Amino acid sequence: MTWSPYYRGDGEQRRTPIASPPPWRVFPRRSEHEQYQAPPGLVDAVNAALHLRRPLLITGPAGSGKSTVIEQVAHELALGDVLRWHITSRSTLHEALYRYDALGRIHAQNLRTALGRTGARTRGPGRRPSQDDIAPFLQLGPLGTALLPADRPRALLIDEIDKSDLDLPSDLLEVLERGEYEIPELVRYWRPKVGIRQWAGAEGHVIEDGRVRCTQFPFIVLTSNGERDFPAAFYRRCIRYAMPPITVKMLETIVRAHLGSAGDGDGARDLIEEFADRVSRGDRLAIDQLLNAVVLLTGDDAPQGEQRDGLRELLLRELSHA
């Protein structure tokens, strides 16, 4: 990539052409299944999880490629688009299974009453007015969608599980073991079959008697930065894999996969060696920081001198502090 100072800080307006972004910052986001380089042992861990129908728990530092492997697996095995559940301290099992907008339904019912539309149709035995439809106010979550009956497993990423509330891993155990769940609002609903939206799309699925039972257990990847331990019962239900230490050879392969021959020069080699040395000394750095540095700081038109040093410090700042 050619270095170009788009912004000059002088307040003058210019319609400066902006170059194309690096491949991993193209939007809409594209799968990186072709660029991903599986570290030693990960292929066997993935196959063990697939054979045993167990979740795969991958532990490693931020930015080490833990969440990318599922894109490659989903592509190679034709498992469809990856479902994603990004964990925060407020994440719950309930929201991962389904979401119900109770307030929205109440508001819609009140609005119909105000407009004088309720009671417009005669109720027969076991029937309700067609306006009282719960379906628009329900949506399956990423885990709930992954557990739908299907001919092939779905791929589900549960990202940064160690960021969760202390109880969430234990709450997951029964669902991961039994592969089924219940939607109480539909169990009590007057219609036995209700079509509701799946996660990440407008496609629907008919839920019968408020219960979902998977027929093909999904391929689930859970990622952890290693910031906490989990209960033994949780570990027992997972295939566990720890990302190996970063090496210069591993980084060269990753950079070449993303940037081709642009990652082969001396400038790129110096950045790779510096990156590997800092990580080995305990600095927290992410591989995408290295890719950013190689893109901006190598090539014939790359910044030089003090500007290059300043940009290198900016791009390769340690992640454990501001």
N, C-alpha and C positions, 0 to 999 in steps of 0.2 A: 504494500500500500504506500502511495506517495504521500509524504507529509505535506500538508497544506494548511496555512494559518487562516481558517475561515473567519474567526473572530479576531479583531485587531485592537479592540479597546479604545477606539477613537470616536465612537458615537456616530460615524458615517454609515449610511445605509448602502449596501452593495448586494446585488443578486448574484453572489458567488456560487458557481456550481458546486454541489456537494457530492463527493465521490461515493461509490457503492460501499456498504458496510462490509466488515469481515463476514465470512460464511455463517458463523454461529450467532450473528446479530441481524439476520435477515428475518423480516416479518411479513406475513404470518410465520411463526416459528416452524422450522422444518426438523424432521427427525434426524438424529445424528447416527443412525444405525450403520452407515458406511464408514464413518470416521472412528467409531468407538473401537478401542483396542483392549480386549479383555486381558486382565493380568493373570499370572499363573494360578491355576486352581479354581478360577471362577467358573470356567466352562463346566467342570465336574460338579461344582456346587449347584449350578443352575439345573443341570440334568438330574441331579439327585432330588431337588425340590420338585421337578416336574414328574419324575417317576413316583415319588412318594406322596404327591399332592399335599406338600407342606409349604408354608410361607418361607421365603428366603430372607434372612436378616443379614444385611451387609453393614459392617461397622468400619468407619474410617474417617479421616479428617474432612472438613468441608472442602468442596471443590475437587475431590479426588476421583470423581466419575461414578459414584455409587448409584445415582439415580438414572444414569444413561443406559446402563446395561439392559433395562427392561424395554427400551425402544428397539434395541437390536433383537432381543428375543421375540418381541411381538411381531417384528417385521419378518424374521426368518420363519416363524411358525404360523404366520397369517392369523394372528389372534385379534386383529382389529386395532382400533385406536386405543392408546393407553388411557385408562382411567386414573385420575390423580386425586389423592387426598393429602393435602399439605397440613401438617399437624402444628397446632399452637397450644399454648397452655389452656385455652378455652375449648378445645376440640372435645366432642363427645361421641360416643358410639351411636347415639340416637341420630345425630345429624349426618353421620356417615351412611346410615341405613336409609333414612328417608327424612324429608322435611314437610311439615304440615303447617300451612298458613291459617291457623284458627281465626285470627283477628280479621283476615281478609274475607273469610267465609261469612263471619258474623256481619261484617260491613255490607257484603253483597246481599245477605238476607234482609237486613234492615232497609237497604235501598229498595229492594223489590216491594217490601211492605209499604214504604213511603209512596211508591208509585202505584200502589193498588193492584199489583200483579199477582200477589200470592192468593191461593185458593181459587184461581181461575179455572183449574181443571179438577174434575171429579176424581177422588181417590177411590180406587177399588181395593179389594183385599190384598194386603202386602205391597201396595204401591204408594209412592210419594209423588208430589208434583215434580215434573221434569226439571223445573228450575232449581230444585234443591239437589245440586250435583256437587259431590265432594271432589271429583277428579281434578278440576282446575286448581285446586288448592293443595294438591299433593305432588311431590316430586321425589323420585328415588335419589339417594345419595350415591357417591362413587362405590362404596362397599356394597350397598344394596343393589346397585346395577350389576356389579361383578358377580353377584350370587344368583342372578336370574337363570332359569333353565335355558340351556343352550347346547348346541351340538359340539362346540369347541370351547375351551376355557377362555375367559377374558383375562386381560392383563391389567393388574392394579398396582399402582405405586402408592405406598403409605410413607410419605417423606418426613424424615426427622422425627421418628417416634419418640426419641428421648426428650423432645420438647413438650411432651404431653403432660397432663395432670397425672399424679401418681397412680390413680385408679384405672386409667384408660387401658393399659396393657392387660390387666386382669379382666376388665370388662369385655375385651375382645376374645377371651379364651373360648367361651361357649360357642360363639358364632363361628370362629375358625375351626372348632372341633366338629360341630354339627352341620355347618354349611346351610343353615336355615334361620329364618327370623319371622317375626309376626308384626303386623301393622295394626295395633289395637283399634284405631279409628275405622278401619275397614272390616275388622271382625264384627264390630257393632253396627255396621252400616246395613241399610235395608236391602241393597243390591248385592248378590253374592259375587258378581264379577264386575271389576272396575278397571278401566284402562287408565294408567297414569304415566307421566313422562319419565323417561330415563334420565340419567345424569349426562350432562354435556351434549345436549341435542334435543330435538323436538320429537324424536321417535318414542312411541309409547309401548307399554306392555300390559297385558291384562292380568291382574292379580285376582285370584280366586279364593274366597273365604278369608281374605286378609293375611294369607300365609305365602311365603316364598321359600322354595326348596331348590337348591342348586342341583343340577345333574352332572355338571363338570366343574370340579373345584377350580377356582381361578388361579392363575399364576400370580402370586403376590410377592412383591419385593418391599420389604421394610428397610429403611435406611436409618442409621444412627451415627452420630458424631462421636460416640463413646463417652458422652458426658455423664452417664448414669448407668447403673445396673438394673436388670429386670428380674422379676420373680422366676424361680427355677421352673415353675409350671409353664411360664411363657417361653423360656428357652427350650423346654422339652418339645414344644410343638413347632419349633422352627429348625430349618437348616441354617447354620450360622457360618458366615464367611467374614474374615477380617482382611481389609485391603492391605497388600504388602507394602513395605517401605518403598519410597520413591527412589529411583535410580536414574542416572544420566541416560542410560540406554532406553529405559522406559519413557522418559520425557522426550527423547529424540524421536521415538516412534510415534508418540502422540502428536507432536508438533508437525511432523511430516504428514501424518494422516489428515490434519486440518489445513495445512498451508502448502503442501507439496514441496517443490524444490526451494520455495522461499524460506523454508526452515533449515536449509543445509549449509548456509554460509557461516563464516567465522563469528559474525556478530551474534547470530542465533546460538551458536555453540557456547559462546561466553555467557549469554544470559541463562542458558540451560544449566551450565555448570554452577553458576552463582546461585540459581534457584535451588538446585539439588543440595548444595552445601548449606544454605540457610535452613532448609527443611531438616537436614540431618542434625543441625545444631539446636533444633527445637522451635524455630520460627513457624508460625501458622500462616501458610500461604496456600492459595488455591491455584489449580492448574490454569484456569481461565485468566488469571493475572499474568502468568507466563505467556500465554498466547497473545494477550493484549500487548505485552512488552515487545514480543518478537515482531508483531505487525507494525508497530509504530517506530521501533528503534533500529530496524535493520533495513538494508537496501541502499541504493545509491543516493536517494534523496532524503534519507533519514536525518533527523537533527544531529548536530555535533556539539562537542564542547560542553559548556555549562548547561545549555538547554537540554542536551541529551541526559546529563547527570540528573538534572531536576526532574525530567520526565520519568527516568528510571526509578527514582525514589518515590515519585507519585504513584506509579503503576504497581510497584512491588512493595507497597506498605504492608507491614505485618497486620494480621487480622484480629489480634487479641486486644487491641486498644484503638482508640479513635485517632 
